[in-house]
Amino acid sequence: MKQLQKKGLILLLFIILATFNVWALDIDVQVTPVQDKVVPSQNAIFKFEITNNERRDITFSFSYLDIYWRLKTDKLIVEAQSTKAIDLVLEPQKEEKPDLLTIIVASSDKTFREEKLLKVNLLDYRDAIRIEPIIPEPLDPRKSNVIKLKILNLQDFSFSSLRIKIESEFFGDQEMIDLDPFETRTLDFPIDFDVLVEEGSYPMKIQTFYNDKLIKDESLDINIGSYPELKEIVSPKSGLLYKRVEVTKENKGNTDSFEFYSKEVSLFQRLFTDTQPKATKITRSGNGYIYSWQFKLEPGDTRTIVMETDYRWPTVIAIIILILAFIIYYFTKSDISVSKKVMDIVTDKSGITKMKVVIHLKNKSLGTIRNVKVMDKLPIVINNPDSFGTAHPKLIRSVHGTKLIWDIVALSKKEERIFSYNASYKLKVIGKLTLPRTLVRYRSGFRNVLARSSQVRLFH
């Protein structure tokens, strides 16, 4: 018994001496958090700065006496009278763990030992990831919809193989993504309803899995709207110079439907297009005009829009006009042009005025014109004409004046003829004298054609 007491006293003395040696060393250890705000699977990092004021080099090691973290660091050699720092990385070993841990710093020669209490701010996964749903309001159960989820990583930590799942009693879908630190991703979930769902509010769950563990479970309500069941029938009909489009819309649903229909036509088509009913709006476009209709269909209502483009009557009218124009042109056109000029007008001392009359004919057609009769007339105040040149006319005198007639057997295409004669007159009254038009008569096909020159006015 006495021997055991003696051994105990020796051991106690040894511990006291060892503690005295540790306290006696001039070593300072400072700890600074580098990354102390972490999610359950994220490494924590602390900076250990050791100042060795002793006159010898010392090697330090770090240890953690529990199961929640594992240290990932080497030993640190601090030379005499110097300071060195090292980042101590703590790798989590369990999801659930305390936020306080003790790190032991000790020298390799057992002369120094110090415990440092570290505090780690452990975040919940729900605080690291935020999900913002973007859902159409309301959802249409008759067609495909897209639910968008905006995924935000709020921490300086990468999430690999993060599984996002949406689920309701009508649909379900999931997608796997990776998230970089502070990254934002938007996921699209196309959904289809297998049955027509009644209007109302229904729950939908959004679940987030990381490493096959549910880390976030949210629930929200989605609104299913009441929609009309609209039936549309388009009946086109077309023929020669005619086009008709009939659009019938029928609301077979249980709520009002606000409809819009538009049709584009060219500028030329618009001139011959009629609609029933009249368009709500007609706007100019790059290719012509856009007719648009806006209307409300109550349950059970039917609306028919008729758009008719008819070129038939305008075409018939255009053909009639062309025919009339051709007839007028045919019966009024002249293949021979005729002009009349007075030249070399001289008045002598006795008051007698002498002049030369020149008549110019030209065949404008591409064929020969036969049996052409040229007729000119002089008022009674003008004396008998003379000096006819090579073509002598037939003269017919009457109390109204003198007629001059030239007969041309044939006038070839583009051929020109000139007839001239001299005449004189003496007027006692100052004024003007008008020479009548020269007439040219010939036959073209089954019609008689009469061409006229302009009148000639003489002033004296």
Steps between C-alpha positions, in 0.01 A plus 500: 500500500778737590672413172185600303475829687861569421447435127196728502696784657775459240242511216334808647837670529577418138168650379563816703848534356371442142229760545753743636718446192206560262405820671855608516546499115461840332263394214195687380216338293243720323197364309314688225190359323543467122180310426294439809154536342435164332226262394504150654720349224737797458856526633573751774832688486682682780834679484740407782786747551777381738772730634809319634695728735729219614864461396439169321290372212179328603271265301130526576219255426123538510242250622124469548371243749149434366311334209332799333795648312823380342804725478667542161831665576873433553727573791637851528868576570553845648859619517630675808400861546252486205132478413328260262140446396307202363142449379344221698236322289227311682314246289152408631438133575136521608201711397390561858776645719559760770605849403783507758817293462835491676830492314815398688827665399802315636874496443669179387722493809194516729621824659206706370131426484208739458129450425307737276123509501362568151147601416356398165183663368312201359244600240192307413471395136180701489706813564754408232257442212201712409237393249275757338214342301357680194160350425246622241195647665280314453603172336304382199422128547423450130844574364871477583626737767849584619588535868831679556715464811772753567772326707739729690818383675547746785834365621861468387454125455446276198206262489554200276211284378232703667160344425196725475160334497149640455190295574125540519203268467489576125866500392856442612848565364860535618836625373863464609729806499837622629528837672820702523553740791244783489366371167138544391330251268149495357333165433204450268251224580252445214183347639190351345175410668371154416145600591311827490534636852231707658571857595656538842812511714713185540821428698835439330820387672853610410764268642878539489732201541874512557699178516162322483394672822198727521639837602212727411127434486262779401133512413295761320163531332449507124188648347311315228289743302165466334539521122266498206506212257531683172425333169623665183404401145668661197315450170688633198334524161656622178426517132586700192572855616330424832614403851298462819616405851247426769621464861255375761587506870278330756543514878405162644653576837363641822653844509540805278766491232663812359601419144730658244520420129707672232557467127750681277416615147696688238418856397350375172290234677363755743335689212283197426455353850188515711453359852208406719500629763722801449849464643561648845824653374686532170870578530773555243770232475813447297314285244167678496227519766405287801130452577443406863194412706469503878187370664368320805335161479272413785431132574307348210565797269605462136664766288564475125742724312471510121774648286420516129728618219311527171668608178215385272287814471802735489647279228175505299478878534864537398442281194192703400697823540781360287256391232332841499836672491604282207178572316531874560862491397425288195228729377673825588862427421638635179774338302560824309616822658423826327627852572434836340726805502493845337837637383642799311225747596558832318269806476565752220424873486157443355403290805503161331644223718668209332581173676609143442303214656688171565321173588711214638383133504670198660402133508575391860388140454706202394291436188393671183186712512304526175242742359590795719309823443646831621253789525575863575272804497555873454258769618315712240725801580806320362561512128539194285807297598779429256861371480416143607831344415502141370167391656211699363181474706144497381342841565134539592376858530183608675353799670664382824851483363726264311564130575828333402503121467806276443453129430785268603484149360739349758704627791776258596604435859687792656457694172461877515328733251506879477235708318528875458330789331498880496208720593429870550236716660420857576300601809373845560453439872789439737458173684577131470429237240464128574585232247292182551649162587635275228315167493644161399254218436589133445369152583663263751345154511129546540510856627532842338764715664518876495820680603509876561766763518481797734353835393729781391427855619634796311529850649513812279 
